[in-house]
């Protein structure tokens, strides 16, 4: 596979429907995570560029046709976006592999799914109740209409930019919002490819604007009073900052943040089967997934058996070139990310946890940001290793003295994004799942479904993405109390 980037305008930004030169010369260098070679350099937006992008989106919302179209008219454009994204699925997949280290086998499937997200939201144009008729007590006709929230800042993460961009922008555009996409400096490819598609299908100017910026300039985006809503996926630390800024001016925000998700293995479930399932899923995107099950809670009497089973599973993992379809574990995304993971592996040993498997750079790979899948045993839930998000293929196994203690341990965290319960008893699984404090609970596997809804309890976020629930945050409800039913049906 050629490492030539498919990006057509890496030295420019997409603002007001045009590719424009940035106001300064700085660039972001993006490296191939498997080879450490330079992949592409992209334009770094400065404060003036961010202001221009927001102004373009504001003008498009206040004066352009997009918010005044019917949902069906907007859906026509969205179907064109879906078609073009499907045609560029290979470009999306290959770019994601290079930037993040996800294996090509995984990337292909996710890239193919992106168009489906756009098709789904386009389909809601015909079924979603943008206007409801009510019988009010103080007027003859009551209408509840749902209108676009306004100008949206969509801040995209580096680990899963393809789908996160779709789940933010598709519902925003269906609602009638205009958008400033702030792509990740570590993984800007998906944002550039999306901008190229928007240009090709003739999206009205300013409806979508794409910039790549560092943290300081990105904060200017969040602070800008012309931004009505922020939708962000990233770390809980960054989410706290965004929420505090939005709170200063009561701006709307949706935050999909970090996790330290638990797998609760009940006493009737086979530990070897649990180990196979958990170890396989922990290698997805090299563990750089907010919903990954990284705290494994098991009855103390079966703790050692589970640790041995996990270690055995990890001992056979093929680590290497993510473009090789037989590879099971690719590299971490960046040198900084590998350094972070290694620092936690060292911390775990200092805290007294037993390193049962992995923990090193693979001996057969002398370049690339690789790390072995790692298991820690006898981990104390109050330790930093068990409480802080590592964002890598590092599992901690925590012994519990009873089912009740296991549930308490699972809930003893600031996070609440995703959990799973492993048991052969469906009623028991349901009862435990209802007690686990997280936005998603899976049964006997690592599961999430953006077709229903995805998001977190506690410090794992605010609001939901995906499905019908993912459209609601981009709409404002307005009550109209009328003397008669208007002729207009929109």
N, C-alpha and C positions, 0 to 999 in steps of 0.2 A: 504494500500500500504506500502510495506517495505521501510524503509529509508536507506537500505543498498545500497551504491553507486555501479553502474554497472561498474565502472572504474577498469580495471585489474591491472594497474601499476601506482597507484597514487604517489608512491615514486620515480618515474623515469621520464626521459625526452626521447622524441623520436627524435633521431639524427642519420642521415646516415643510416636509415632503421633499426635501432636497438633501443631497450629500454636500456638506460644507466643511471647509477647513477649520480646525480648532483655532482658538485665539492665541494659543501658545504652541511651543514645539515639543513639550515632554510627551513621552510615550510609555506604554506598559509593555514589557517584554514577557511573552508567554512561552514557557518551555514544555517540551514533550516530557511527560512524566515518566516514561519508560526509558528514555535515552538521555535526558538532560540537555538535549540540543534545542536551540532556539526554534520555535515553531512559527511565531508571528509577532510583530510589534504593532500595537494599535494606538490610536490617538487617545491621549489623556485629556478629558474635559477639564477646563478651568472654570472659575466662578462665572465669568462672562458667558461661557458656553451653556452652563447650567441655567442661567437666567434666560438665555435665548430660547432654550428648549421649553422651559416653563411658559414663557410668553407665547410661544407658538401654540402650545396646547391650550392655553387660556383663550387665545383669540379663536381657535377652532371651536372651542366649546361655546363661547359667548356669541360668536358671529357666524360660525360656519354651519353647514347643513347637517352635520352628523347627529347632534342631539335632537334635531327636529324631524329626522327621518322616523318612519315607523320601525318597530323591531324587525319586521319582515324585510324591509329595505336594507337594514344593517346586516341582517342574516345573509343576504345575497353576497355582500362583500366577504363575510366570514367564510362562506362556502368556497369562495375563490382562494382565500388564504389557506384553507384546508387542502385544496387541490394542489397548490404550489408547494406546500410543506411536504405533502406526500411524494411529490416528484423529487424533492431534495432530501429525502430520508437518509440516503447514504452519506451525504455531506454532513448532516446533523450527527449521525452516529459516529463517523470517523473523527469529527472534531471533538466530540465528547470523550472518546477514547483517549485521544492525545492529551487533552487538557486535564482530565480527572483521573485516568487510570482504570476506568470501568472497562470490563472485558467487552470485546466486540459482540460476542454472543448476546450479552445483556443489552448493549446499546442499540443493536438493530431492532429488537423488539420494542424498546421504549420509543425509539424514533418513529417507528411505524404507528405507534399509538397516538402520537401528537396530533395528527390530522383528525383522529377520532374525537379528541377533546373539542376541537373547533366545530366539528359537525354536531356534536351533542348540544353545545350552547346555541348554535344556529337553529337547531330543532326546537329549543325552548321558546323561540320567537312565536311559535304557533300555539303553544300550550300554557305558557306562564301567564298568570293573571296580572298583567300590568294595570288593569282597571277592574275594580270590583264595585258592584252596586249594592248599597245598603238601604235600610229603612230607618232614617234618623228620627229622633224625637223633636227636633227643632227646625226641620225643613221638610219639603216634599220629597226631595231626592238627596241621597247621600252617596258620594263616590269616594272610594279610596283609590287614588292613583299612585303609581310608583314611578318616580322620575330619577334620572341619573344623578349620582351624588356630586359629579363635577369633574374636576381635573384630578387624575390619579397619578401618584408616584408609585411605580412598580419596581421594587428593588429585588433583584434576582440573585440567588445564591450560586456559588461556583460548583457545588457538588451535583446538582440536578437541574441545570438551567433549561433543558428542553421542555420538560413537562411543567416546571414551575412557571415558566413564562406563559405557557398556554393556559394554566389554571388561574393566572392573574389577569391576563389580557383578554381572553375570550369572553368571560362574563362581564368585564368592564366595558368592552366594546358593544356587546349586546345591550347593556343597560343604557348606552348612549354617552358614556364617559369618553373623554380624551385622555391620553396616557403619555407619561414620560417614563420610558424604560431605562433604569439604571443597571447596566450589565456589570458583571463581576470582572475586575482586572485580571483575576486568575483564569477565568473561563469566559471570555467575551464572545466566542464564536456563535453561540445560539442567538444572542441579541443581534449581531450583525446579519446573520442569515434571515432572521425575522424581518429586519428593516428592509432587506433586499426584496423579500416577498411582498411587503406592504407597498413598496414602490412599484413593483411589477403589476400588481392587480389594480393600481390606480386608486388607492385609499385616499380620501380627501386630505389635503395638506394640513399638517398639524395634529391629525387624529392620533398618530403614533409618532413619537420622537425617541431616538435611541442615543444614549451617551454612555461612556465608560468613565468612571470617576473614582478617586480615592475617597477615604472616609471623610476628610475635611470638606471637600466639595459636595459629597453626598449629603452631609448634614445641612448644607445650604438648601438642598432640594427639600428636605423634610421641613426646614424652617420657613420656606417661602410661603407667604400668605395666599398666593394664588393656587397652592396645592390644597385641594379639599379633602383628599384621602390618601393615606399611605398604606400600601400592602407590602409586607416585608417577610422574607424567609431568611433566617440566619440564626446567629447565636442569641442566647438569652441575654447576655450582657449588652449586645447591640440593641436588642429589642427593648430593654429597659430604657435605654437612652432615647430611642425613637418615641416610646410611649410618653416619656416625660416632656419631650418637645411638643408632641401633638397635644398633650394636656394643657400646655400653656395657652393654646388658642382654640381648644376644643375641636381640633381636626380629627376626623375619623381615622381609625387605623385597624388593620387586620394583621396580626403577628403570628407567624408560625415559627416557633423557636425550638430550643434544644430539648433533649430528652436523655434519660438514663433508665431505659425501659426494662421491665422485669419479665422474666419467664418464670411462672410459678408452677413447679412440677409436683403434682399431687402423688400420693403414695401408691395409687393403682396404675400409674403409667410407666411403661418400660423405659428405663434410663438410657439404654443404648439407642432406642428409636428417637428419644428426645435429643440426644447428642447429635445424631445424624441430621435431624431437621434444623437444629439451632446452629450447628457448625456450618452447614451449607448456606443458610441465609446470612450468617455473619460475614461471609465473604463478598456479598453483594456490594459493589462500589468500594471494596476494601474497607468495609465498615464505616465509611464516611457518610452515614445515614442517620438522621436525627431519630428515626423510629426504630433503629436496630435494637434487638434484645441483647443487652450487655450485662445485666444483672441476672444471674441464674440462681433461683432460690429453690432449695431442695431439702427434704428431710435429712437431718444430720446423720441418720443411720445409712443413708444411701449416697452421702456426699462424695466419698472416695470413689465409688463405682462410677458416678457421673463424671467426675474429673478424669478418671482413666479413659472413659469412653470418648469424651471430648478431645483429649490428648491424642488418642488413637486416630480419630477422624482428621485432626489437623496434621498428623504426621504424614499423611498420604496426599496432601494438597499439592497440586502443580502450580507453582508460582513462576511467573515469567511474562513474556510478551503478550500484552492484552489483545493484540490482533490475531494471535494464534487461537483458533476456536476450541482447542483442547485446554487452554489455560483456565484455571479456576480462580486465581487470585492475581490481580494486577498490582501496580504500584499505588502508593498514595499520590495525591495530586501535586504536591510541591515539596521542596526541601524543608520549608518551614513546618509543614504539616507532619512530615516524618520526624522532625526534631521534637515536635510537641508529643507525639505518640511515644517516642523513646524516653522522654522525660517522665512520662507517667509510668512506664515500665520500671524505670529506676525508682520512682517514688513508691510504687507498690512493694518492691523488695525492702525498701527502707522502713516502710510501715509494718513489715512483718508478715505480709502475705506470701504464700509459697508459689513460686513460679513453676508451674507444672508443665508448660509446653511453650515453645516459641520464645519470643522476646528479643530476637536478634535480626540483623540484616541477613538475607539468604547468602550463603557462602558462594554460590555459583553465579551470582549476579553482581558484577563490579560497577554497574552504573544503573541509574534509575532510582526512584524513591520507594524502594521495596522494603517491606518489613514482614517477618513471619507472623502468621496468626498465633495468638497468644492466649494462654489460659492461666489465671491465678486461682489458687485454691484457698479455702479457709479465710475468706475475706470478711472483715468486720464491716457491717453496713454503715457505721459512723466514719469510716476511713474516707479520705479524699478519693482514693481509687474507686470506691463504690459510689461516691456522691457526685463526682464531677464528670462532665461529658468529655470523653477522650477523642472521639471521632476517628476511630481506627479499629482494626480487627483484634480487639482486646476484650476478653470475657472475664468476668469475676464470678466465682461460684460462692454463694453465701449459704451456710447451713442454717436450718430453722428447726425448732423443737416440736412444732405442731403446725397444722393447717392454719390455725388462727394466727400463730406467730409469723407464718409465711406471708399472709395477707398484710399484717401490720408492717413487716419489713418492706414489702412491695410499695406500700403507700407512704413510707417514711422517706420522702424525698421532696425537693422543691419542684420537681418535674411531674408531668402527668400527660405524656403524649401517647404512649402506646405500651400495652402490656399483653401478655398471653397467658392462658392457663392450659396446662397439659393434664388431661384426665380422660378416661374412657366413659365416664358417666356424664351424659349431656346435661342432666338437671343440676348436678354438682358444678359443672362448668359454668352454667348460667348463673347460679347463685354466687359463685366466687367472682365471676366477671362483673356482676352488679355491684360488688363491694370494692372493686379495684378502681382507684381514682385516676382515670386516664380517658382521653378522648376516643381511643379505640382499644378494644380488647379482642384478641384473636383466640381461636380454639385450636390447640394442637399444632400451631404453626405461627410464623411471623406473618401477620395479615394486616393489610390496610386497603381501603377502597375509596378512592377519590370520586367514584361514581355516586356514592352515598354522601359522604362528608369526611373531612379530615381536619384535625386540629387538636389543641391540647387543653387540659385542665391546668390550674395553678400557673407556674412560671414557664410552662411550655407554650403559652400563647393566648391570643384573644381572637375569637371568631372562628369561622370554618371556611375551608376551601373545598372545591369540588361539588359536583351535583347541583341540585336546586339550591341548597344551602349556600353554595359558593357565589350565587348571583345576588343574593339579598344584601350583602355588605356594600354593593355598588349602587344601591337604590335608596332613595329617600321616600318615605310614605307621606303623602299629602291628603288631607281630608277636605273634600269640597262639599259644601252644603248649599243646594240649589233650589230655586223655586220651581224648576221643571227640568226634565231630562234634556240635555243638549243634543243637537243633531250629530255632532262630531262623535265618532266612535273610537278614535285613537286613544 
